[in-house]
Amino acid sequence: MDFGTNKPIYQHIYDIVVERIIIGHLREGDRVPSVRELAVELQVNPNTVMRAYEALSAGGIITSSRGIGYFVAEGAAARSLAESRREFIEGDLENLFRRMTTLGITAEELTTLYTNYKKQQNNENK
């Protein structure tokens, strides 16, 4: 995990769980790692993981079953994708465009770089 940003650690954990749902590592109805399991995996305090899980629950991304654990909620993949896309477009993309303008990078250059990136990813996944 990269804790070098101004984002709180629990938000990083939230983002990790959301990403796992979006890419299909966690599917609707799947059990989410317990607070302790994820705390050990990420080497963070269990209270921090609990805070992330509370935020995920409040957002309808995960649900809890008392005594059993946490599970990916129905519709979580679509909600997670929509939320992540919105955050990217409203935050990261604007920052990217600003940086591109400052550095004189054109949309055409970016398209070429992105196309090359996708080709490389496809080759690595074969």
N, C-alpha and C positions, 0 to 999 in steps of 0.2 A: 504494500500500500504506500502511496505517496502522501505523506502528511505535510508536505512542504507548502501547501496552499493555505489560504485563509479560511477554507471551508472546515467546519467542525468535523471531528473524527466520526461521529455518529452519522453524519451526512455522507461521508465516504462509504461507510458500511451500507447505508440505504442504497446508494448508487450501485454498489457491488451486487446486492441482491436483485435490484431492478435489472441490471445488465444480464445477470444469470437467467432471469425470466425471459428477457427479450431474445437472447440467443438460444433459448431452449434447453439450457442445462437444468432449469427448474420449470416444470410444466404445471398447469392448473391441477390442483388436487395433490401435488407432490408434497411430501413433508419437507419443511425447511430445516436446515441444521439447527440443533438446539442452541440456546444462548451460549452455553458453555462450549459446545463444539466449535461454533463460529469464533468465539473469543480466543480459543486455543489456536485455531487455524490462522487467524489474523494477528495474533499476539497483541490483543487489546483487553481492556478491562471488561468483564461481563456486563457491568452496569452500562457501559457505552453501547454494547450490542443490544441490550434491553431497550435503550432509548431509541435506537434505530428501528427495532421491531415495533415499538409503540407507534412511531411515525408511519411505518409501513402498514400497520393495522388501521391507523386513522385514515390513511389514504386508500383503504380498500384493496391493498396489494396482497396482504396476507391475513389469515384469520387464525385464531387460536382455539384449540379444543382443550379445555381444562384437564390437566393430568396427562394429556397425550402429546401436545406440542403445537407447533405452528405449521400451517399449510398454505400453499399458494392459492389465493382466492380465485373464484370463477371470474373470468373477464380481466384478470390481472395482466395478462400479456398485452392485450389491447390498450388498457389504461396506462401501463408502463411505457409502451411505445409512444403513445400520444403525448404523455407528459415529457418524456425524454426528447422527442422531436421539438416540442414547444420550447423547452429550455435551451436546446441547441440553437434553434432559429433566433430566439430572443436574446441569447447571451453570447455563446461561442461564435456564431456566424457573424454577428455584428462586429465582434472583436477581430475576427479573421479578415473581414472586409476592410476594416480600418487599417490593420497591419499591411494588407496587400496594397492599399492606396499609398501608405507611407513608403513602402519598399518598391513601388512601381511595378508590382506583379499584375499582369493582365488576367482577365477571365479565361482567355485562350490558354495562357501558360498553366493556369490552375487546372483547366480541363485536361490538358496533356499530362500533367503530374498525377491527377486522379486516375486517368485511364491507365497509366503505367503502374500505379499502385495496385489497382484492381487486377491487372494481368499478373503481377507478382504474387498477389494473394491467391489467385486461382492456381498458379503453378505450385505454390507451397502446399496447397490443400489437396493436390493430386496424389 
